[in-house]
Amino acid sequence: MITSDVTGDTTASSISISRSTTTTSSSVVPPNARDEVWTSAETLPDSFSSKCDGEPDVREGYFAHQSYQTPNRLVHAPAMHSETPQLLDWEQLMSANSVCTPRVFKSPFEYFLGEVLLPPAVAPDTGSAETDKKRQHVYNTMFHVPWRCELLIVTGFFVCLDSFLSLLTVMPVRVLVFLWRLLASKRKYRRLRADELSDLASLLVLAVGVTLLQQADISYIYHMIRSQATVKLYVVYNVLEIFDKLCQSFGSDVLQVVLNSAENVATCTNSALLREAMRFLLDECIAIVSFVFHSFIILAQSITVSAAIRSHNNALLTLLISNNFAEIKSNVFKRLAKDNLHKLAYLDTVERFHIVAHLFFVLAQNFLAAHEPWLNAFAWNAGMVFVCEILVDVIKHAFLAKFNEIKPSAYSEFLLALCKQTLTSQSKEIHKTMSFVPFAPACVVIRVLIPLYAAYLPGEFPWRLVVILFFSILTCVFLVALKILVALGLLKHASWYVTRHKKKEKLLHFD
């Protein structure tokens, strides 16, 4: 509380100050801390004593106002432990210049005029090195990471395609060669090799999967999906996508277990043969159940995509595309290590291959059921789905690399590792590196090709058999040619990339 007593003498005045603080325990404030006297403007900083004539200069701020006065006597409370010298100066100035209006109490017009006339704040110059570093971060996010990530995903896509084609071409030929040798051999009983057992197990999984998928009524499932509400279908598609990733991860382990069991059967002693054979049969049953379930998941996803693309209402297609962009929200702000980012890139590669399988399913269904021109609409919708998937992957990896401070060279290292594995391993071992198991997509593709071929078969039996044989030979020739082209192209690209990397290392070492 501040009180002032004025006596009869006009030339003398006294100001008595009393300050009381209510606390749990009262203390006496030292006299030298009660007040602070400034006797002249020379005791203030230069910015405090500046004046201007007329209107205030907004470039000089609050202290340039014409009504600013230097206090002759300024009373201040005892300093608290949390107060800083800057805070004390500000309180002194506000007490001495109560006539001036701070920015927060200005009129809207004065505030806007001050914002217009105030020069823009320029960041202090931190040097060209720091500027170049920030510019490089921007370029990495916009150009370098998306480009190198897309190179990795495209190369991984063709690696998955090579493994897929190997399952449809190389594996059946190997089984036929094995059966021919078995029948032509004079030894009626011999233990099968590990690769022969693996090929037989793969063929059994493929045959059982296609047979069970043949029992599914695609038309019924399609119309049931189209009749569902949009929100319900959104939930169903998300559930299918989650199960697809779970089956993909689990299927890689199951396939490796089957291969190990086949190796144990081929190399074990005669006394342990029965035990290892029983383990192999159990592992094969688990593999059949796992891969068939995964096949039904991919079939349901393909039918959902078909319903979205072939629908005249674009709400479902928009829903599926927005679901892809929701993937950015769930991944981009995660803290990931370099190895985890490597695995995520492989998962995106496998997901893109599955999307291509879905689009192939939709194309086959359009050949079967469409009764009006559909090619332009299919090309537009399919292209939109595929381009949105590319954009989602690019944006996700660009900002994951930015937030986790991962350089674009990391994706070059991932691509180098993939190229080395392509040169040193077989296509059927790709599940070890990319967690890609081609059985489920292969079952779905074969399931959709069978009715497509059947629609063009003639009714008469002799001609029907000839056409079936012709289609079978034509398909096999096409798949084998595609397999050779993809495999040789991959080997050529992998060899070129590894050689290029070695040359760059030599140049850097020489420098």
Backbone torsions as a table, in degrees:
resi	resn	phi	psi	omega
1	MET	NA	133.8	-178.1
2	ILE	-114.9	125.2	177.7
3	THR	-122.3	147.5	-178.9
4	SER	-130.2	129.0	177.4
5	ASP	-116.5	124.3	-179.1
6	VAL	-109.4	124.4	179.1
7	THR	-88.0	179.2	179.7
8	GLY	-66.1	-29.6	178.4
9	ASP	-72.2	113.9	-175.5
10	THR	-72.0	-15.6	-177.4
11	THR	-90.9	-4.1	-178.4
12	ALA	-126.2	141.3	177.5
13	SER	-148.7	152.0	178.4
14	SER	-133.6	144.0	179.0
15	ILE	-123.0	118.6	177.3
16	SER	-106.2	134.8	-176.1
17	ILE	-120.1	132.1	173.4
18	SER	-130.6	134.2	-179.5
19	ARG	-130.1	123.0	-179.2
20	SER	-118.3	138.5	178.6
21	THR	-124.5	125.8	-179.5
22	THR	-88.3	111.7	177.9
23	THR	-134.8	178.1	179.3
24	THR	-69.5	-28.7	176.9
25	SER	-137.9	122.4	-177.9
26	SER	-80.0	148.6	178.7
27	SER	-136.2	152.8	179.9
28	VAL	-90.8	126.6	-179.4
29	VAL	-83.0	133.0	178.5
30	PRO	-60.6	145.7	-177.1
31	PRO	-60.8	-35.1	-176.5
32	ASN	-73.4	-10.5	178.1
33	ALA	-101.4	-1.7	-176.2
34	ARG	-76.0	-40.5	-176.8
35	ASP	-140.7	169.4	-177.7
36	GLU	-142.3	123.4	-172.0
37	VAL	-107.2	127.5	171.2
38	TRP	-111.0	116.1	-173.2
39	THR	-92.4	-20.5	-177.8
40	SER	-151.5	164.7	179.6
41	ALA	-69.6	-16.0	-179.4
42	GLU	-68.2	-20.3	-179.8
43	THR	-78.8	-7.1	-178.8
44	LEU	-97.3	157.8	171.6
45	PRO	-63.2	162.2	-178.3
46	ASP	-60.6	-40.0	-177.9
47	SER	-67.0	-24.5	-179.5
48	PHE	-75.0	-33.9	-173.4
49	SER	-94.5	6.2	-179.7
50	SER	-72.8	144.6	179.5
51	LYS	-132.5	163.3	174.3
52	CYS	-145.2	153.4	179.5
53	ASP	-93.7	144.8	177.6
54	GLY	78.1	-137.0	-176.3
55	GLU	-73.1	155.1	179.1
56	PRO	-69.7	143.6	176.8
57	ASP	-88.3	111.5	-175.6
58	VAL	-67.9	-21.0	178.2
59	ARG	-73.5	-25.3	177.4
60	GLU	-87.9	-20.0	175.9
61	GLY	90.7	-158.3	-173.0
62	TYR	-66.5	-36.5	-172.1
63	PHE	-78.5	-6.7	177.9
64	ALA	-92.1	2.9	-178.6
65	HIS	-65.7	145.6	-176.1
66	GLN	-68.1	-23.3	-179.0
67	SER	-88.8	6.7	179.2
68	TYR	-70.5	132.1	-179.8
69	GLN	-127.2	142.4	175.1
70	THR	-82.9	126.4	-176.1
71	PRO	-71.6	138.0	171.5
72	ASN	-82.8	-33.5	179.4
73	ARG	-143.6	115.4	-177.4
74	LEU	-118.9	125.5	-178.9
75	VAL	-99.4	132.6	-179.2
76	HIS	-133.5	145.5	179.9
77	ALA	-74.4	163.8	176.7
78	PRO	-57.5	138.8	-178.0
79	ALA	-71.5	132.1	175.3
80	MET	-84.9	164.9	-176.3
81	HIS	-69.7	-20.5	-179.1
82	SER	-91.6	-4.3	-178.3
83	GLU	-83.4	144.1	178.6
84	THR	-109.4	162.9	177.6
85	PRO	-58.2	-35.8	178.5
86	GLN	-65.0	-37.4	178.9
87	LEU	-67.0	-40.4	178.2
88	LEU	-63.2	-43.4	178.7
89	ASP	-61.3	-41.0	-179.0
90	TRP	-65.2	-41.5	178.4
91	GLU	-66.0	-37.6	177.1
92	GLN	-62.8	-43.9	-179.3
93	LEU	-66.1	-41.9	179.6
94	MET	-64.6	-36.0	178.6
95	SER	-69.7	-37.6	-177.4
96	ALA	-80.0	-21.7	-174.0
97	ASN	-125.3	55.6	-179.0
98	SER	-70.9	-14.3	-179.8
99	VAL	-74.3	-34.8	-178.0
100	CYS	-70.6	148.4	-178.1
101	THR	-101.8	118.4	176.3
102	PRO	-64.7	170.6	-177.9
103	ARG	-61.8	-34.2	-175.4
104	VAL	-72.2	-21.2	-179.1
105	PHE	-103.5	9.9	179.3
106	LYS	-75.2	161.0	174.6
107	SER	-71.7	160.3	179.7
108	PRO	-56.7	-38.7	-179.6
109	PHE	-67.3	-43.9	178.9
110	GLU	-63.8	-38.7	179.2
111	TYR	-64.8	-44.8	-179.1
112	PHE	-66.8	-38.8	177.9
113	LEU	-63.2	-39.1	177.5
114	GLY	-65.5	-38.6	178.2
115	GLU	-66.6	-33.8	-179.8
116	VAL	-72.5	-44.1	-176.3
117	LEU	-81.8	-16.3	-179.4
118	LEU	-70.4	128.0	179.7
119	PRO	-65.5	143.3	-179.4
120	PRO	-63.6	144.1	179.0
121	ALA	-73.2	128.2	179.6
122	VAL	-108.8	128.8	179.8
123	ALA	-64.6	142.9	179.1
124	PRO	-63.5	147.0	-179.7
125	ASP	-68.7	118.5	-179.2
126	THR	-101.1	6.2	178.5
127	GLY	102.3	154.3	-178.0
128	SER	-67.5	-30.4	-179.6
129	ALA	-65.2	-43.7	179.1
130	GLU	-67.1	-38.2	177.9
131	THR	-64.3	-43.4	177.7
132	ASP	-63.6	-34.7	179.2
133	LYS	-66.6	-43.3	178.6
134	LYS	-67.1	-38.9	177.4
135	ARG	-63.1	-38.1	178.8
136	GLN	-65.9	-36.2	176.4
137	HIS	-62.0	-41.8	178.6
138	VAL	-64.6	-44.7	179.6
139	TYR	-65.0	-36.1	177.7
140	ASN	-62.8	-43.8	-178.3
141	THR	-68.2	-37.1	-173.7
142	MET	-87.8	-33.1	-170.5
143	PHE	-123.6	-57.6	-167.7
144	HIS	-67.2	-49.2	-179.6
145	VAL	-65.0	-47.9	177.5
146	PRO	-58.3	-40.7	-178.1
147	TRP	-66.0	-48.4	-177.9
148	ARG	-70.6	-34.2	176.2
149	CYS	-65.2	-40.6	179.6
150	GLU	-68.3	-35.5	174.5
151	LEU	-61.5	-41.9	178.8
152	LEU	-64.5	-44.4	-177.3
153	ILE	-68.5	-40.0	179.2
154	VAL	-65.0	-43.8	177.0
155	THR	-62.8	-43.3	177.0
156	GLY	-63.5	-34.1	176.9
157	PHE	-61.5	-43.8	179.4
158	PHE	-71.2	-28.2	172.9
159	VAL	-65.1	-42.5	176.0
160	CYS	-64.1	-40.4	178.2
161	LEU	-63.4	-38.4	177.8
162	ASP	-63.8	-42.2	177.0
163	SER	-65.7	-38.8	177.9
164	PHE	-63.0	-45.7	179.6
165	LEU	-68.7	-31.3	176.3
166	SER	-64.1	-37.3	178.3
167	LEU	-65.7	-34.0	-177.1
168	LEU	-88.4	-17.5	-175.3
169	THR	-120.3	-57.4	-174.2
170	VAL	-69.2	-44.7	-177.0
171	MET	-61.8	-47.7	176.9
172	PRO	-61.8	-37.3	178.4
173	VAL	-65.6	-39.8	178.3
174	ARG	-64.1	-37.8	178.5
175	VAL	-67.0	-42.2	178.3
176	LEU	-63.2	-41.6	177.9
177	VAL	-64.2	-39.1	178.9
178	PHE	-65.2	-44.4	179.4
179	LEU	-65.6	-37.7	178.1
180	TRP	-64.1	-43.1	178.2
181	ARG	-66.6	-36.2	-179.6
182	LEU	-66.6	-40.6	179.1
183	LEU	-73.5	-34.1	-178.7
184	ALA	-83.1	-13.0	-177.8
185	SER	-75.6	145.4	176.9
186	LYS	-77.5	-24.7	178.2
187	ARG	-82.2	113.9	-177.1
188	LYS	-77.2	-29.4	-176.9
189	TYR	-124.0	117.9	173.5
190	ARG	-150.5	153.0	-179.6
191	ARG	-76.1	135.0	-178.8
192	LEU	-73.1	148.9	176.5
193	ARG	-77.5	167.9	-176.9
194	ALA	-66.0	-41.2	180.0
195	ASP	-67.4	-34.3	177.5
196	GLU	-67.6	-42.7	176.5
197	LEU	-63.7	-38.8	179.4
198	SER	-64.9	-42.0	178.8
199	ASP	-66.0	-41.6	177.3
200	LEU	-63.6	-41.2	178.3
201	ALA	-64.4	-39.9	178.9
202	SER	-65.8	-42.7	178.6
203	LEU	-64.4	-37.7	178.5
204	LEU	-65.3	-42.7	177.6
205	VAL	-61.8	-43.9	-179.2
206	LEU	-64.8	-43.0	-179.0
207	ALA	-66.2	-45.0	179.5
208	VAL	-64.7	-40.9	-179.9
209	GLY	-62.9	-45.8	179.8
210	VAL	-66.2	-40.0	179.9
211	THR	-62.0	-43.5	179.9
212	LEU	-72.2	-35.2	177.0
213	LEU	-67.6	-26.8	177.1
214	GLN	-63.7	-24.1	-179.5
215	GLN	-78.8	-13.9	-179.3
216	ALA	-79.1	132.8	178.5
217	ASP	-88.3	100.3	-176.0
218	ILE	-65.7	-38.7	-178.8
219	SER	-63.2	-42.3	179.1
220	TYR	-64.6	-44.3	179.6
221	ILE	-64.9	-37.3	-179.2
222	TYR	-63.1	-49.6	-179.2
223	HIS	-69.9	-30.0	176.1
224	MET	-66.9	-38.5	179.2
225	ILE	-69.2	-41.5	-179.0
226	ARG	-66.1	-26.7	-178.3
227	SER	-83.4	-6.7	-177.5
228	GLN	-79.9	157.8	175.6
229	ALA	-67.9	155.8	-175.4
230	THR	-64.1	-44.5	-178.2
231	VAL	-64.7	-42.1	179.6
232	LYS	-63.7	-40.3	179.1
233	LEU	-67.5	-33.8	176.3
234	TYR	-61.8	-42.6	178.8
235	VAL	-66.1	-42.9	-179.4
236	VAL	-62.4	-42.3	-179.7
237	TYR	-65.5	-38.6	177.1
238	ASN	-64.5	-39.9	178.1
239	VAL	-64.2	-42.2	177.9
240	LEU	-62.8	-38.8	179.6
241	GLU	-66.5	-38.5	177.9
242	ILE	-65.1	-45.7	179.5
243	PHE	-65.7	-32.3	176.9
244	ASP	-61.5	-45.4	179.6
245	LYS	-68.2	-36.9	177.9
246	LEU	-66.0	-44.9	178.9
247	CYS	-65.8	-34.4	178.6
248	GLN	-64.5	-43.9	178.9
249	SER	-68.8	-42.7	-179.2
250	PHE	-69.9	-36.6	-178.8
251	GLY	-64.9	-33.3	176.7
252	SER	-62.4	-42.5	178.0
253	ASP	-67.2	-39.6	-179.7
254	VAL	-64.0	-42.9	179.8
255	LEU	-63.1	-40.1	178.5
256	GLN	-65.8	-36.2	177.5
257	VAL	-64.9	-41.0	178.8
258	VAL	-64.0	-42.7	178.6
259	LEU	-63.9	-39.7	177.7
260	ASN	-66.7	-38.1	177.9
261	SER	-65.0	-39.7	176.7
262	ALA	-63.4	-38.4	177.2
263	GLU	-65.5	-39.1	179.3
264	ASN	-67.0	-38.7	178.5
265	VAL	-65.1	-38.0	-177.1
266	ALA	-74.5	-25.1	-173.6
267	THR	-113.8	-2.7	-176.0
268	CYS	-77.2	167.0	176.5
269	THR	-76.6	167.6	-179.1
270	ASN	-65.0	-32.8	-179.6
271	SER	-69.2	-30.0	-179.6
272	ALA	-98.1	6.6	-175.8
273	LEU	-65.4	-42.3	-178.2
274	LEU	-63.8	-43.8	-179.7
275	ARG	-63.7	-43.8	-179.8
276	GLU	-68.8	-34.0	177.7
277	ALA	-66.6	-39.0	177.4
278	MET	-65.7	-39.4	176.3
279	ARG	-63.5	-40.0	179.1
280	PHE	-63.6	-42.5	178.5
281	LEU	-64.2	-40.2	178.0
282	LEU	-64.9	-43.6	178.4
283	ASP	-64.7	-35.8	177.9
284	GLU	-66.3	-40.2	177.1
285	CYS	-63.1	-42.0	177.2
286	ILE	-62.8	-40.1	179.1
287	ALA	-64.4	-41.0	179.6
288	ILE	-62.6	-47.0	180.0
289	VAL	-62.1	-44.7	-177.7
290	SER	-64.5	-47.9	-175.7
291	PHE	-73.7	-32.6	176.4
292	VAL	-67.8	-41.9	176.5
293	PHE	-61.4	-42.2	177.2
294	HIS	-63.8	-35.3	177.8
295	SER	-63.6	-41.4	177.8
296	PHE	-66.7	-34.8	176.7
297	ILE	-63.1	-46.5	179.9
298	ILE	-66.9	-36.2	176.8
299	LEU	-62.8	-43.5	178.2
300	ALA	-64.0	-39.7	176.1
301	GLN	-63.3	-41.6	179.9
302	SER	-64.4	-40.3	178.4
303	ILE	-66.4	-37.1	177.8
304	THR	-64.7	-44.3	177.1
305	VAL	-64.2	-38.5	177.3
306	SER	-62.4	-42.7	178.2
307	ALA	-64.4	-34.8	-180.0
308	ALA	-72.0	-42.9	-176.3
309	ILE	-74.5	-38.7	-176.7
310	ARG	-84.9	-5.3	-178.9
311	SER	-76.3	141.6	176.1
312	HIS	-74.5	-21.6	176.2
313	ASN	-90.3	123.0	-176.6
314	ASN	-81.9	3.3	-178.0
315	ALA	-64.5	-40.8	-178.8
316	LEU	-68.6	-40.6	178.0
317	LEU	-64.5	-41.6	176.7
318	THR	-62.1	-36.0	179.5
319	LEU	-64.8	-43.3	179.6
320	LEU	-66.9	-37.7	178.6
321	ILE	-67.8	-42.5	177.8
322	SER	-64.5	-29.9	176.2
323	ASN	-64.7	-34.4	175.7
324	ASN	-65.6	-40.7	179.6
325	PHE	-72.2	-23.8	174.3
326	ALA	-65.6	-19.8	176.5
327	GLU	-64.2	-29.1	177.6
328	ILE	-63.8	-43.2	-178.6
329	LYS	-62.6	-37.1	-175.5
330	SER	-82.1	-10.9	-175.2
331	ASN	-122.3	-29.9	-164.4
332	VAL	-71.6	-25.9	-177.4
333	PHE	-99.2	14.5	179.4
334	LYS	-82.0	149.7	173.3
335	ARG	-88.7	111.2	-175.2
336	LEU	-122.8	141.3	172.5
337	ALA	-83.2	174.2	-177.1
338	LYS	-65.2	-40.6	179.3
339	ASP	-66.4	-38.6	178.3
340	ASN	-66.1	-36.6	176.1
341	LEU	-65.7	-34.6	175.8
342	HIS	-61.5	-46.5	178.7
343	LYS	-65.3	-38.2	179.0
344	LEU	-64.1	-37.9	177.1
345	ALA	-63.6	-39.1	176.9
346	TYR	-67.6	-37.9	177.2
347	LEU	-63.4	-39.8	176.7
348	ASP	-65.7	-33.6	176.8
349	THR	-64.5	-46.4	178.9
350	VAL	-64.9	-38.8	178.3
351	GLU	-62.7	-38.7	178.3
352	ARG	-67.3	-36.7	176.5
353	PHE	-64.2	-39.5	177.6
354	HIS	-64.7	-36.0	177.5
355	ILE	-64.0	-39.8	176.1
356	VAL	-62.8	-39.0	176.3
357	ALA	-63.5	-39.7	176.7
358	HIS	-62.2	-43.9	-179.1
359	LEU	-66.9	-35.2	174.9
360	PHE	-64.4	-39.2	176.5
361	PHE	-61.2	-44.0	179.4
362	VAL	-63.6	-40.0	178.5
363	LEU	-61.7	-44.3	178.9
364	ALA	-65.0	-39.1	178.6
365	GLN	-65.9	-34.7	177.0
366	ASN	-66.9	-37.2	175.5
367	PHE	-62.4	-33.7	-176.2
368	LEU	-82.4	-44.2	-166.1
369	ALA	-112.1	-15.2	-175.2
370	ALA	-73.4	136.2	-179.5
371	HIS	-118.8	11.7	179.6
372	GLU	-143.6	165.3	179.1
373	PRO	-56.7	123.8	-173.0
374	TRP	-129.6	-11.0	-170.4
375	LEU	-64.3	-42.9	-178.1
376	ASN	-65.7	-43.8	179.5
377	ALA	-65.2	-39.7	178.9
378	PHE	-65.4	-43.7	-179.1
379	ALA	-62.3	-40.5	-179.9
380	TRP	-66.7	-49.3	-177.3
381	ASN	-67.6	-42.2	178.9
382	ALA	-65.3	-41.1	177.1
383	GLY	-63.3	-37.1	178.4
384	MET	-66.0	-41.2	177.8
385	VAL	-63.1	-44.1	-177.1
386	PHE	-69.5	-42.0	179.9
387	VAL	-66.0	-39.2	177.5
388	CYS	-63.7	-36.8	176.9
389	GLU	-64.7	-39.7	177.2
390	ILE	-64.2	-44.3	179.6
391	LEU	-62.2	-40.7	179.5
392	VAL	-62.3	-45.8	179.9
393	ASP	-63.8	-41.2	-178.2
394	VAL	-66.2	-47.6	-179.3
395	ILE	-64.5	-42.0	-178.2
396	LYS	-61.8	-48.1	-177.5
397	HIS	-72.5	-32.1	179.2
398	ALA	-62.5	-45.4	-177.5
399	PHE	-83.4	-25.5	171.3
400	LEU	-63.6	-42.7	177.0
401	ALA	-66.3	-34.6	179.3
402	LYS	-68.7	-49.4	-175.8
403	PHE	-70.9	-29.6	-179.8
404	ASN	-97.5	5.8	176.0
405	GLU	55.8	48.5	177.7
406	ILE	-105.2	128.3	-176.2
407	LYS	-77.0	155.7	177.5
408	PRO	-60.8	-24.9	179.3
409	SER	-62.4	-19.8	177.6
410	ALA	-62.7	-38.9	178.8
411	TYR	-69.4	-30.2	173.5
412	SER	-67.0	-36.2	175.8
413	GLU	-66.3	-39.6	177.0
414	PHE	-62.0	-43.4	179.9
415	LEU	-66.3	-37.5	177.6
416	LEU	-63.8	-42.2	178.0
417	ALA	-63.9	-39.5	178.5
418	LEU	-66.2	-39.2	178.8
419	CYS	-66.4	-40.0	177.7
420	LYS	-64.3	-40.2	177.7
421	GLN	-67.3	-33.9	176.9
422	THR	-64.8	-36.6	-179.6
423	LEU	-76.0	-27.6	-171.8
424	THR	-105.6	-14.6	-176.0
425	SER	-122.5	166.2	178.1
426	GLN	-86.9	163.1	-176.6
427	SER	-67.1	-26.8	-179.0
428	LYS	-76.2	-8.1	179.6
429	GLU	-97.9	13.1	-176.6
430	ILE	-69.7	-19.6	179.1
431	HIS	-64.5	-22.1	-179.5
432	LYS	-71.0	-32.0	-176.1
433	THR	-100.9	-41.1	-173.7
434	MET	-108.4	-1.4	-178.2
435	SER	56.9	37.2	178.2
436	PHE	-106.6	123.4	177.0
437	VAL	-118.3	116.5	-171.1
438	PRO	-82.6	2.0	-173.7
439	PHE	-64.9	-47.6	-177.0
440	ALA	-64.2	-49.9	176.0
441	PRO	-61.0	-35.6	179.3
442	ALA	-65.5	-41.4	178.0
443	CYS	-61.5	-41.1	-179.5
444	VAL	-67.6	-42.1	-179.5
445	VAL	-65.3	-44.0	178.0
446	ILE	-64.1	-38.6	179.9
447	ARG	-62.1	-37.0	-177.9
448	VAL	-84.3	-22.1	179.0
449	LEU	-78.4	-29.9	-177.5
450	ILE	-61.1	-52.4	177.4
451	PRO	-67.7	-26.2	177.9
452	LEU	-66.9	-42.2	175.6
453	TYR	-69.2	-38.2	-177.9
454	ALA	-64.9	-26.7	-179.2
455	ALA	-69.1	-21.2	-177.9
456	TYR	-106.7	11.7	178.6
457	LEU	-84.5	141.5	176.2
458	PRO	-73.4	167.3	-176.1
459	GLY	-81.8	-31.9	-177.2
460	GLU	-70.7	142.6	-173.9
461	PHE	-65.4	-48.4	-176.7
462	PRO	-61.8	-45.7	-179.9
463	TRP	-67.6	-32.5	178.7
464	ARG	-62.4	-42.6	179.3
465	LEU	-66.2	-38.7	179.0
466	VAL	-65.4	-42.3	-179.9
467	VAL	-66.8	-39.1	177.4
468	ILE	-61.4	-44.3	178.9
469	LEU	-64.6	-38.8	179.3
470	PHE	-65.6	-47.0	178.7
471	PHE	-62.1	-38.2	-179.3
472	SER	-65.4	-45.9	179.9
473	ILE	-65.3	-42.5	-179.5
474	LEU	-62.8	-41.8	179.2
475	THR	-66.0	-42.5	179.4
476	CYS	-63.3	-42.8	179.3
477	VAL	-63.4	-42.3	179.9
478	PHE	-64.3	-44.9	-179.3
479	LEU	-66.0	-39.7	178.9
480	VAL	-66.0	-42.2	178.4
481	ALA	-63.7	-41.4	178.3
482	LEU	-65.8	-38.8	178.0
483	LYS	-62.3	-45.5	180.0
484	ILE	-63.7	-42.3	-178.9
485	LEU	-64.0	-45.9	-178.8
486	VAL	-66.8	-43.7	-177.6
487	ALA	-64.8	-45.9	179.8
488	LEU	-67.0	-37.6	176.6
489	GLY	-63.6	-40.3	177.2
490	LEU	-64.2	-45.4	179.5
491	LEU	-62.9	-40.3	178.7
492	LYS	-64.4	-45.6	-179.8
493	HIS	-65.4	-42.6	-179.8
494	ALA	-63.4	-42.9	179.0
495	SER	-64.0	-42.6	179.0
496	TRP	-63.6	-41.4	-176.8
497	TYR	-69.6	-41.2	178.8
498	VAL	-65.3	-42.3	177.9
499	THR	-63.7	-41.8	178.0
500	ARG	-61.7	-40.5	179.0
501	HIS	-65.4	-39.4	178.3
502	LYS	-65.0	-39.5	178.3
503	LYS	-64.8	-40.1	178.0
504	LYS	-64.9	-38.8	177.7
505	GLU	-64.3	-39.5	178.8
506	LYS	-64.7	-40.3	179.0
507	LEU	-65.4	-42.3	178.4
508	LEU	-65.2	-39.7	179.1
509	HIS	-67.9	-35.3	179.2
510	PHE	-68.5	-39.1	178.8
511	ASP	-66.7	NA	NA
